[in-house]
Amino acid sequence: MHEEDDEDEYEEPTGKVPQNNEGHMSQQEVADILGMSRSRVSELEKKALRKFKYFLLKKYKEEDL
């Protein structure tokens, strides 16, 4: 895959970002803004949470030593 191909897949979001009263967006709102499916947003969210959990567990385990 060429670098140019990667750049073509992403489109810069435009306009105001919709938010509910609490400042949180639904997965569907995020998907609409980024131009991807809600299921892909869900996959990315789960992956990010796993990485964050791993980071926290590693950090606090090292502090206990």
C-alpha positions as CSV (number, residue, x, y, z in Angstrom):
1,M,0.0,0.0,0.0
2,H,1.3,3.4,-0.9
3,E,1.3,6.4,1.5
4,E,-1.0,8.2,-1.0
5,D,-3.6,5.5,-0.6
6,D,-3.7,5.9,3.2
7,E,-4.2,9.7,2.8
8,D,-7.1,9.2,0.4
9,E,-9.0,7.1,2.9
10,Y,-9.3,9.8,5.5
11,E,-11.4,12.9,5.0
12,E,-11.1,15.8,7.3
13,P,-14.3,16.3,9.3
14,T,-16.1,19.5,8.6
15,G,-18.7,21.5,10.4
16,K,-19.7,21.5,14.0
17,V,-19.3,18.3,16.0
18,P,-22.7,17.3,17.4
19,Q,-22.7,16.7,21.2
20,N,-25.5,15.9,23.6
21,N,-25.9,17.7,26.9
22,E,-23.1,15.8,28.7
23,G,-20.4,16.4,26.0
24,H,-20.4,12.8,24.9
25,M,-21.1,11.5,21.4
26,S,-22.6,8.2,20.5
27,Q,-20.7,5.7,18.3
28,Q,-23.1,6.5,15.5
29,E,-22.3,10.3,15.8
30,V,-18.6,9.6,15.7
31,A,-19.0,7.2,12.7
32,D,-21.0,9.8,10.8
33,I,-18.3,12.5,11.4
34,L,-15.4,10.2,10.4
35,G,-17.2,8.6,7.5
36,M,-17.0,5.0,8.8
37,S,-19.4,2.4,10.2
38,R,-20.6,2.3,13.7
39,S,-19.2,-1.2,14.1
40,R,-15.7,0.0,13.1
41,V,-15.9,2.8,15.7
42,S,-16.9,0.1,18.2
43,E,-13.9,-2.0,17.3
44,L,-11.5,1.0,17.6
45,E,-13.1,1.9,21.0
46,K,-12.6,-1.6,22.3
47,K,-9.0,-1.7,21.1
48,A,-8.2,1.7,22.7
49,L,-9.7,0.6,26.0
50,R,-7.7,-2.6,26.0
51,K,-4.5,-0.6,25.4
52,F,-5.4,1.8,28.1
53,K,-6.2,-1.0,30.6
54,Y,-2.8,-2.7,29.7
55,F,-1.0,0.6,30.3
56,L,-2.6,1.2,33.7
57,L,-2.0,-2.4,34.8
58,K,1.6,-2.2,33.8
59,K,2.1,1.2,35.4
60,Y,0.6,0.3,38.8
61,K,2.3,-3.1,38.9
62,E,5.7,-1.5,38.4
63,E,4.9,1.0,41.2
64,D,4.2,-1.9,43.6
65,L,7.6,-3.4,43.1
